[in-house]
């Protein structure tokens, strides 16, 4: 919240008055009409909830009807008064029983004498829960970050006493069903030309080697249309090499057609990314300007009296760079596919945007070189400038990729959900459950990126697994559930909430 991009957006200026009597524009022009609000909180009125299921409740006096309190004469019915709508949040854990119809042969044909209608498609054959329950469990446990104890307590409030071991076993079985889907997403993620990458710690309480609680690492890689989580005991470059396709010689693997492959990685300043970029031909590092800004802000916090104005100057320089990049991005999109009449104007705008970017970068470059040679600079400021100088090549490389944001906030925000789970649950019991969690996060995060409702999407997938005798799906049945291969009809269906009942 403190260093996010929203702080770089300029607030809309208040309207200026048109006469000397109201120089601040505080009056109501145009005949006293109220001006539309702008900025945060501009939306007025309630949202539209007409798409939700409607349940009408009728209220009447006790016994029905109403009588005059003086003479007792009954009042005649005048009509109904609808007093408005309210949202009702009703959680129900119910027991579903299935009755399968049986039929007896009435002819003499050589066919079975009796037949029974097929039952529900159960993803977990002898499991206690429906597919919708399992989808809700995965959503609450991994997408919402609730701990197992929280889920057990919440279910018990609804009258369902379920042990944590039963829920944990269900998550493990569901993760096995989702594994092929997660693998297909990871394969597509590896083939992406650009990745946002980040990593965070993860606690494994009882690893197989019996060494007690161990610190693992959860990596996240975000491609154009996929999100892939990788759980690994190591934070070394081997994890990045396996996922990015970097061989033992430090070079990127060849493309599908045998030609050289290129890869752009947006990341922080972790040495693994820097080392891979220096060794691998065709790998470009784009470093996070938000991290640079954070270094300068922390330098000002470390010495607020001496570095107050120094920090303000640097934050203003970085703010100007963000503004120049926003204009460069807009101009690049306009010039990518311009109309026939606007081709020349779009090209001219792109050139102006590049010149503005170069001016902003030049100003930062000259300032950093001048200050690094100045004597008597505070130590926190020296460290911030040293970081800027060390990562300079990866920071200015953004000019060649205007379609990519200046920061790595996408990866940092994506890993925030697992961090909430880690805070609430403490980690995973063993390595298998940790890797299972990473696979489920891969599926749910990719579905969320595609704009799908996780409950509808997971339920549909589990239903298909039930139709497949409770086994994981394989191609071509699996391809239907890959968001980039799914039909428009399926995407529209999975984007809607589950039907009531």
N, C-alpha and C positions, 0 to 999 in steps of 0.2 A: 504493500500500500504506500510505503514511503518512497520507494525508488521505481515504481512501475511507470509504464509509458503514459498512463493517464495524467501523471503530474506534469508531463511536458505539453499537454494541450492547453492552449490559451483560452481563457474564458471569453464568451461573447461580450463585447463592449455594450454598455447601456446606451439606449437611443439618445441622441443629442437633441436638445430642445431647439425649437425654431424661432424663439423670441427671447428678448433680454430678460423678460420676467421669469423665465424658467430655464436657466442655463444648463441645469443638470438633466433636463428631459424628464422630470418627475411627474409632469402632468399627464393627462389622458387625451392625446390628440384624436382627431377624427370623431368629433362629437362626443367625447367622453367615453368611448369604448375601451374596454380593458385590452391591453396588449397581450399577445400570446406569450406564455412563459417559454424560455429557452434554457438549455443546459440541463443539469441534473434535476430530476423531479418535475420535468416539464409536462409529463403526461398527467392529464386530469381525468377523473372519473374511474369507475371500476372496469376491470377487464371483462371480456365477453366469455361467459362460461356456458353458453347455450349448447355446446357440443357434449356436455356431460349428461349422464342419465338423469332424468327428471322424476321425482317422486313427490306427488301432491299429498299434503296432509290437510284434512278438513277439521275445523274446530267449531264446536257448538257448545251451548250451555248445557249444564247437567240435566239429563233427562230429555234433551232436545227441545227446541223452541224457547220462547220467552213470554212471560205474562206480566201484565201491568202490576206494579207493586202496590197500587192503591185498591183497584177493584178486582184484580185477578183475570181480566179479559186477555185472552191470548193475542199476541202480536201476529200480524200476517207476515209471511216471508217476503222480504224486499229484494233479496238477491245475495250474491257473494261479494265479499271484499277481499281482494288479493293484496296482501300487505308486503310483498317483496320476496326476494329469494335469499337463501342462506346456503353456504357450503357446509355439507355434513361429511365428516371423516369417520367412516365406519369400517373397522377391521374385524373380520370374521374368520375364525378357523373352524371349518366344518368337516364333517365326516361324509365322504362321498362313497356310496355303494353302487355297484354296477350289476344290473340284472340283464343277463344275456338270454334272448329268446331262443327257444328250441322248437324244431319242427320235425314232424314225422312223415315219412314217405306214404303217399296214398295211392301210388301206382305200383306196377309190377316191373318197372325198369330196373336194370342192373346198376343201381346207384346206392350210395349209403342210405341206410334205413332212417337215420336221424341226422340232423345237422343243427349246429349251434351258431348263432350270430357272432361275429368277431367282437372281441372286447376292446377296451381302450388301448391306445398305443403307449405302453409303459416303457419309458427309457431305461429304468432300472427294474428289471423283471420282477423280483420279489420284494421290491422296496415298499416302504410304508407311504411314500409321498407321491402326489400327482406331479406331472411335468410342470404345471403352473406353480406348485409349491417349490419345486427345485429351482425354477427360474427366479422366484422371489427370494429364496435363500441365497443364491449366488449374487443377486443384485444387492441385497442388504449387507451381505458379509464382505464383499469385495468392492463393489462400486460405491456403497455408502460408508464402508469402513467400520462397520459395527463388529464388536468382539463377539465371540461365541457365547459368553456369559450374558451379554446384553440380549442376544437373540433368544436364549433359553428363558430369561426373565420375561421378555415381551410375550413369548408364546404362552407362558404360564398364566399371564394376566388374562389371556383369552380362554383359559381352561385347558390348554394342551400342554401336558407335562411331558417334555421330550428331553432325553439326556443329551449332553454335549457330544458324547461319543457317537450317537446316532447321527447327529447333524454333521459332525466331522467326517464320518464315513460316507455320507451322502455327497458331501463336497468332493471327496476323493474320487468317488465313482463318476460324478458328473464331470470332473476334470479329465478323466480318461476318455469320456465321450467327446469332449471339446478339443482334445489334443490334436486330431487331424486338422481341425479348423484353425487352431493356433499355429500349426506348422505351415499351413498354406499362407497365412498372413505373414509369418516370419520370412518365408521365401520371397514373397513380393516386396517386403520391406528391404531385404538385402539387395534387391535389384534396383532400388531407387537411386536416382542421380543425386539426390540431396537428402541429408539426414540431420535432424536436430538430435543431439545426444547429451545425456546427463546421467549421473549415477548418485545413489544414496546408500547409506548403510541399511542392513537388514539383520535382525537377530534371529539366530537358530538356536533354540533352547537345548535340544538334545541331539547333536549330530551323531552320525553312525560311529565315529571313532571314539565316542565316549569322553571327549575332552571337555564336556560341560558347555555352557553357552558360548557360541562362536559368532563372530561378526562376519556376515556375508555382505554381498553387494548386489543391489538391484539396479540394473542398467535400463534405460529407456531410449529407444530410437524411433523417431517420428519421421515418416516419409510423407509424400504428398497425399496419400489416401489410406495409410496404415499406421498403426502404433504397435510396436513390438517391445515387450518387457523380457529381459534376460536376467535370471537369478544365477549367481555364480559365487563361489567362495573367494574369488580373487578380484582385485581391482586392477590387475595388470593389463598390459596392452594385448595379451592373448585373447581377451574377451572381445575387444574391438576388432582384432585381426580376424577372428572367426566370423564375426557378424558382417564385417565390411568386405570380406573376401581378400584379405592381405596374406600373401604366402610367406613362407619362411625367409625368402629373400627380401622381404619388406615391400614387395611390389603388389599392385592390385592384380587380381586374376583377370584373364582375358574376357572380353565381352562374348556374347553368344555367337556372334559372327566371326570370332577370332581376332577382332581388332582391339586396340587399346581401350581401356575403360577409364572413365573419369568419374570422380566422386567429390561432392562438396559436403563438408561437415561443419555445421554450426555448433559451437561448444563454448565452454569456459576455457580457462587457461591451464587446465590440467595437463601435466607433462605427457601423458599418453597420447593425446590428440596432437600435440605439437611434434612429438617424435615421429608419429605416423606420417604427418604432413611433410616432414623433412626427408623421409626415406622414400616414400611411394611417389612415383611419377604419376601425374594425373589426379592426385588427391589435393584438394584445396581446403585450407582452414579458414573459416570465417569466425572470428572471435566476437564475443558479446560486449557491445558498448555499454549495456546496463551494468555489467561487472566493473568496467572502467569507471563509470560514473559513481558506482558504490565505493570504489577505492578513494576517489577524491572527496566524497562526502564523509567517509570515515576519517580521512586525514583532517578535515575541518573539525570533526567531533573530538579528535584527540588533542587538538590545540585550538580551541574556539576563539581565543582572544587574538592570537597572532595570525591565524589563517582564515579568519572570517571572510574578508573581502577576496582573498585568494581563491577560496572555495567557491564563492559566488561567481567569480569570473569564469572559472572552469565549468561550472554547471551551466552557465549561460552559453559558453562555446559549444558544449555537447548538445544543449537544447537547439542551437542553431543548426547543428549537423543533423539532428533528427528531422527538423523541418525541411532541410534540403533533401534528405532521403525520401521523405513523404512525397515531395514534388517530383523527384526523380522516378519514384515508383509509379505515380499517376501518369507522368509523361511517357514512361515506357509502355504501360498498358495501352495508352491511347495510340502510340506509334506502332504497336504490334499488329493491329488489324484496323487501320484507319479507312474511312470512307474515301472514295476516289477524289472528292473535292477537298478533303481535309488532309490529304497525305503530306502536302508541303508544310501546312501549319503544324501538324503533329511532329514532323521532323524538326522544325524550328524550335518547338517547345522542348523537345528532348535535348537538343543542343544547349538551350538555356539552362535546363535543369542540371545537365552535366557540368556546365561552367559554374553554377551556384554550388554544387557539391565540391568541385575542385577548390573554390574559394574558401569554403568552410574548412576543408581538410588542410589547406595551406595555412589558414590562420591558426589551427591547432598545432600544426607541425612547427611553425615559427615560434609560437609561444613556448612549447615544450623545450625546444633547443635553447632558447634564450634563458629560460629559468633553470635549466640543468647546469648552465655555466655560471649562474649567479651565486656569489658567496653568501653565506649566512642563512640559507633557507632551512626551515625547520625539518627535522628528521621525518615526520609523517609525510610531508610534502615530497621529500626526496624519494621515499618508497613508492608513492603514487606515480611520480614521474618515471621512475625506473620501470615500473610495470607497464606503463604506456609505451616506453621506448622498446622494451623487450618484445611486446606483442604487436608492434606497429604494423608489420607486414600483413598479419591476419586481420587487422582492423580496417585498413584502407582497402583491402581486397573486396569490400562490399560494393565498390563502384562498378565492378563488372557483373554484379548480380543484384540488380535493383528489385527483382521479384522476391528477394529474401529479406526478411526483417533484420534490423540492425542488432537485435538482441536474441538471446536464447530463451526468452520467457516461455515459449511454447513447451519446451522440455521441462522447465522448472515447474510450470503449472501442472503438467501431466503427471509428474511424479508426486505431486502434493496429495493425491488420493491415497496411494499406498503409504505415504508418511502418516496420514491420519489413521489408517489401519494399524500401522506399527505402534502408534501412540496408544490406541485403544486396546489392542490385543497383545502388545508386547513383542510380537514376532511370530515365528512359526515353530512348531514342535520339532520337526526334523527337516532334513534337506528335501525329502520328497514332497512334503506339504508346501515347502517354500517354492519349489519349482512348479508345483501345481497352481499356486497362487499367481505366479508370473504368467502362466498360460491363460488363466481365466481373465486376468487383467488385459492381456493382449486382445482377447476376443471382445470384452466389454468396451474397452477404449476405442477399438476400431469401429465397433457398431455405433458408439456415440459420435465419433467423427463423421460417420455417414448419415447422421441425423435420425437414427433408428431408435425406437423405444426398446430398451433392453429386455423388458418383460415379454413383450410380444415376440421379439427376435429369438430370445433363448427358448421360449415355449415352443415356437414353431420348429426350431432345430431339434429339441428334445422329442417332439412328436414324431419327427422324421426318423430319429434314432429308434423310437419305439416301433415304428413301422418296419425298421430293419432288424427286428428281433432283439432290440436292446444293444446293438453293436455300433461302434463308431462308423460314421459315413465315409465313403470313399468316392472318388470320381466315377461317374459324372454327377451322382447325387449330391456330393459335397460342393460342387461348383455353384449350385443354385444359391448357397448361403454365403458365398463370397460377395461382399457389397459391390465390387467393381464388375461382377458377372451377373448379378441378380437382375431379374426382369423389373421393369418399371412398376408392374402390378404388385409384385412382392415387396418392393421397396415402399410403396404407398401403404400397403397393409401393415408392414412391420414398423412403420413410423407412427402408427396410431396406437393409443393405449389398448390394453386387452379388453375385449367386450365384457360387459358386466354379467356375472353369473357363470 
